[in-house]
Structure formats: C-alpha cells, structure tokens
Amino acid sequence: MNAHLVAFDPSSDAASVQGVLERVVAAGGELVVVADRGVIVRAPDAVAESLADEPPVAHVGGVALPDRTPIRIRRPPTE
C-alpha cells in the first residue's frame, strides 16, 4: 500500500468526508494523518485513484512517508 494525500473541498460537509474515509478503511486502507481538510491515507493505488471521482474530494496525490513505526498512537475518544 502506498501513501496518498486526500484533500477535501472546503465546502464539503462532515458526513460526506466521513463517507470517503470509511470507504478507504473498508477497502483495507488506513488513515495515517488527519489534519483539517487533508488526510494522508495508506491504501492500494486503485482505491486512492478512485477517490478523485468523489464529490467532496478536491485532490488526490502520492506522498512519501518514512518507513518507521508511529511515535504516538491516538487513542479513541472517550464516551
């Protein structure tokens, strides 16, 4: 799996962004970094390229990440 930057249109709503990210995870991908309207994902190239056709997605492009374990793992939100 390769890393890809997925940038979302600023006018897109949270539900549509969440739908795109759920699609990545359902296809076996993973979310690496989430920041404002951009997300770095690790996913098969075919999955990442297909995201460009989604209405909330403004841009999809490959990125290079160092091959090392994460320094910090984010905990799930408490209820």
Secondary structure, DSSP 8 states (H G I E B T S, - for coil): -EEEEEEE-TT--HHHHHHHHHHHHHTT-EEEEEETTEEEEEE-HHHHHHHTTSTTEEEEEEE---SS--S--------
